[in-house]
Amino acid sequence: MKNTTNKLASMLWTAGAFAGTSLLTQAHAVNDLPGGPAVNQLNLAPAVTKIAQEQQWLHWFMLIVCSVIFVAVFAVMFYSIWKHRKSVGYKPATFHESVTVEIIWTIVPFVIVILMALPATKVVVAMKDTTNADLTIKATGMQWKWGYDYIKGEGEGIGFVSTLDSDQRALSDAGGPKKGESIDNYLLKVDNPLVVPVDKKVRIITTANDVIHAFMVPAFGIKQDAIPGFVRDTWFRAEKTGDFYGQCAELCGKEHAYMPIHVKVLSAEDYSAWVAGEKKKLAAKADDPSKVWALDDISRRGEKVYAQNCAACHQANGKGAGPIKALDGAAVVLDADKSKQIAILLNGQNNGSMPAWKTLSDTDIAAVITYTKNNWSNKTGQVVQPAEVLALRK
């Protein structure tokens, strides 16, 4: 009960943070973002699930009850002080206790607490009921992106990484949008949104592979911590199609602000079409690891992999930024021992600051390494083949 109360409080705080962000961007041409923060937003995000609706009703119910109690208690107190003040000659009472009064002020608060606890308990129980889900998706938090794996239901087997759009990251690195530039989805746009069907119960299993993150989408009324070594879960059933946004709600490092969540809710027909398209992509990625690639062909593929997964941190020019090491001229990239760079992509390094990319196929890893070894000022002429990556997988 305490943990859920903390989650509700955190969601309220995050909604306020969204509102504050909107107020700070008034100098720019900004509009309400459907499914995301609104300009001058003071209330919770518009609800698109029953749970979110219940939370909003509960929020207002508690606020009204507490406000009535506050007004009633202080009205009686101030009336008593004013009516019985010494300056009008009022004489203090001489009694020491009243059994009737003590019974009243014990029973009345007890009844109030019960009336507040009953609807709250109903919502809490519903929030934790993840049974009978139509679709189960694992959301893995990592610095600083989300990995989604469709575990059960239509789309089972699909998996991808969702990263902040590279153009928006570049815009942020340049100091943010220029005055007058539209920024409705600034720092909320991703390359691969999480796609789910409408009116289906979606169970989200959360975990992390480095530090604590939190999966939070205000419009769905969900917020669940993603903790390394632990598996937690939550659920939602979106009642209308559209795009809905959230962010990692746990301070997870220096690029915490670059870890948005974008959920795209589709009709059943559109979702089935999306699944079919993703299955085709998976089949295309399932390359024969024994295939021997030519330098030009695998480099072209590596350029696409780099743009989707690496450019956000290492930049398109390979120069890196701040603590992110440059790949242009890097010793490990120029090293003739290709296994060193392969090991870094497979296992990560620096305590997760460089994440592991085992989710990529052997061909994609070989392609992106080949691309870095032969791009910018790096002209090694080296080609990494998928078989070499496969041999080093643990």
N, C-alpha and C positions, 0 to 999 in steps of 0.2 A: 504494500500500500504506500509505504514511504517512498520507494523507488519510483512508483508511477506518479506520485505527487510531484517529485522532483522533475520528472520528465515533462509534466504539464507546465510546471513553472518555467522550465528551460524553453519550452515551445513559446510561451508568452514572451519571454525575454528576447528570443530570436525574432519573433514577429515585430517587437519594438525596434530591434536592430535594423530589420528590413525597412521599417518606417523611417528611422533616422537616416539611413542611406539615401532614401528618396528625398528627404528634406535637404540633404547636403548637395544634391545634384540639381537644384533648382536653376543654377546658372546655365545648365545645358538644356537642350531641347529634349525633354523626357516626358513620356506618357506612361499611363498605367500599362503594366505587362500582364496580359491575361495568364492566369495560372502562376503569377509571381508577385513581387512587391508592387504596390500601387503608390502613386504620388500622394504624399501626406497621409499615408496609411496609419491609422490609430488603432483599429480593431484587428482581430485575427483575420487571416486570409479567407476569402469566400470558400465555403466547404463544398467538396465534391464527393464526399463519402458520408455514410450514416454516422460513423464514429466521429468524424470532424464536426458534424452537426450537433451530436450529443455533447461534445466537448464545449462547443460554443454556448449551447443552452446552459450547461453546467457552470460555465464561467460567469454568465450573466446572472444566473440564479444565486450563486454564491456571493457575487458582488452586491446584489440587491439585498439579500438577507443580512450581510455584514453592514451595509449602509443603514438599513432600518435599525439594527441593533445599536449602531454607533449614535444615530440621531436620538433614539429613545433613551439610551443610558445617559448621554450628556444633557439632554433636555431635562430629565428628572434631576440630575445633579445640579445644573445651573438654576433650575426653578427652586430647588431646596435651599441652595445658598442664598438666593435673592429673597425668597419669602421668609426665611428664618434668620435673617441677619440681625446682629445685635443692635444696629442703629435704629431699628423700628421697635425695639424693646422686647424682642422675642426671648423667652426664657428657655434654656436647653432642657430637654427631657431627661428624666433620671433613670429610665429603665436601662438594663444592661444587655438583654437579649430578647429575641422574639422567635419562638419555635415556628410560628406561622410563616414569618418572613424567611427564615432559614430553609424551610421546606420549599417555599416558592422559588427561591433563587437556586435551589438544587435541582428541582424538577424541571423548571422552565429551560435552563441551558441544556439539560439532558435531552429533552424533547427536541430542541433546536438542532443539537448535534445529530440525533437519529434522523431527523428530516433531511439533513444535509448529507449524511453518510449513505443513506439508501440509494439515491440516484447516482452518487459518486461510485459506490461499489458496483452498481450495474454497469457503468461505463468501463470501469477498471477490468472487470471480468471479461467484458466483450473485447476490450483491447488485447487481451492475452490469449483469446481463443483462436489459435492458428490452425485448428483442425479442418479437415475436409476442403483443403485449398484446391482450386482448379489449376493453379500454376505456382510452382515453387522456383524462386530465383535466389541464388547466393550473391550477395553484394560484398565484395572484398575491398576494404579501404586500404589505400597505399599512398605514400607520399609522392605526388599529390594528385591522385586520380582514383577512379572507381573501376573495379573489374566486375563484370556481370556474367554469371554462368547459369543458364537455364537447366535446372536439375530435373524437374518433373512437370509433365503436362505438355501441351502443344508448344513446340519449339525446343523440346529436350535435346541437349547436345550443343546448342548454340552458346557461344561465349565470346566476349570481346572486352576491350578496355575503353572506358569513356574518359576523355581528357578535355580540358579547357581548349576551346578553339584557338588554333595557333595565331590567327589574325588578332583576336582579342588580347592574347598574351603579349604580342608585339605592340599593340596599342597601349597596354598598361606599362610596358617597359619604356615606352616613349613619353610617359607622363600622363596618360589617360586621354579620353576624347577631347577634341578641341571644342571651344565654346560654340554652341549652336549645333553641334553634331549629335545626331540621334544616338541615345545610349540605352534604349529601353531594356535590352537584354545584356547589358554590359557585365562581363565576367560571369554570365550564366549560360552562355552558348557553349555547347560541347560538340565534339566531332561525331560521337556515337551515343545518341540518347538511349535510355532504357525504354523498350517498347513493350506495352502490355495491352490486352484486350479490355474493352469496356464491359461492365457488369459481370466480371469474373473475380473470384476471390484469389488474390495474389499474396502468397506468403513470401516474405523477404527474410532470408537467413543472413545475418551480418557477422562478419569477422574481419580481421586485419592481418597484415603481414609485417607490420613495423611498429607503429604506435597506435594509441587509441584514437579512433575516429568516431563519427556519429552520423547515421543515415537519417536525414530529416527532410520531410516534404510537408510544409504547413497546410496546404490545401487538402491533404489526405489525413491530417491529424496523426501523423506518425513521427516518432523520433526514437531511434534505437542505437545504443552504443555498439561500435564494432571494435572488439578487443582482441589483440593477438593471443592466440592459444585458446580462445573461447568461442562458442557459437551461441548467438542470441537470435531471436526472431520476432517479427511483427507482421502485420498484414493490412491490406486495404482492398476495397472494392470500389473502383471509380465508377461514378454514375453518369458521367458524360465524357465525350471524347475531347481531345485538345492537348495542349502542352502545359505541363506543370513543373514548377521549379523549386528547388531547395538547395541547401548547401551543407557541407560538413559542419556540424554544430559542436564539435569538440576541438579545442585549440590543439592542432596537430603539428605545428612547426611553422617555419618562416613563410611558407607558401600556402598557409591555411585558406587564405582568401581566394586561391585559384583552384578550388576543389568543388565545383558546382555539381548539382544533380539535376538532370533534365529527364523527365518522364513523359513519354509520348503515348497517350491513350488512343487506341484505334478501334474502329468497329470490328466485329468478328470477322467479316469478309476481308477487310484491309489487313488485319493482323495475320490471317492465314496467308495472304499474299506476301506479307513481309517475311514470314517464316520460310515460305518456299524460296524466296530470294536469298535469304541468309543460308539456307541449306545448300543452294547452288554455290555460294561463295565458299562455304566450308569444303565442298567437294573440289572446288578449284584449288583451294589451298593445300589439299591433301596430296601434295606432290610426292612423287617417288623420290625418297631420300638418296637413292643410288644414282639419280640422274646427274650427269656432269654438265655444268652450265658454262657458257662462254662469258667472258668478262663483261661485254657490253650488255648482254641480256640480263644477267643477274644484277648488274649495277642499276639498270633502269627500274627493276623491281625494288631494289634496296632504297632508291630515292623516294618511292612512295611509302615504304615502311618507315623511313626516317621522318618524313613529313607528318605522318600520323602519330608517331610514338615518341620521337626523340627531339624534334625541333623545338618543342615547348620549353625545354630546359637548356639544351645545348645550342639553341638558335639555328636558324636556317644556314647561317654562314659558318657554323661549327666553332664559333669563338667562345661559347659558354658565357656565363654571366655570374659575377660574384663568386660564391664558393663552387659553382658548377664548372667543372674543368672543361677546357677547350679540347675539341677533337682534332682541330686543324693543327697539325704539327705535334700531336701528342705522342709520347714515346711508345706507349702500348699499341697505338694504331700503326706506327711505323715499324714496330718490331717484326722481325721475320718469323718469330714464333707466334703463329696465329692462335694457338690454344689459349694464350693469355687473355686476349680480347673475347674469345668465345666463352671462357670461364666467367668473365665479368658479366656478360649478358645473361648467362644461365643462372648465376648465383647471386648477382649483385655485389656491392662492396660498400665500405665505409658505413657499416651499421645500417644499411638500408637507404642511405642518401642517394645511392644509385640502386634502384630496385632491380629485382630479378625479373627477367623477361621469358621465363619458361613457357608462358602461355602462347608465345609466338611459335610458329612452326619452325622446323629445322631449316627449311628453305628461306623463310623470312629472316631468320637470324643470320644465316650465311649471306643473304643478300644485303642486309643493312651493314654488316661488317665489311663486305667487299666494297660497298658504296663509300664508307668512311675512309677506307684505305686508298681509294682512287679519286677522291674529290678534293676540292679546294687546293691547297698546296701539297696535299698528300698524293703522290704519284708512284705508289709502290709497285703497281702492276700485279699485285697479289690477288688471287681469287680464292675465296673460301667456299668450299662445296658443302652441301647439306649433309653428306656422309660424315664430314669432320665434326659437325655439330652433334649429330646423333651419337657419335662415339664418345663424346664427353658428357652427355646427359647422365645424371645420377638418379 
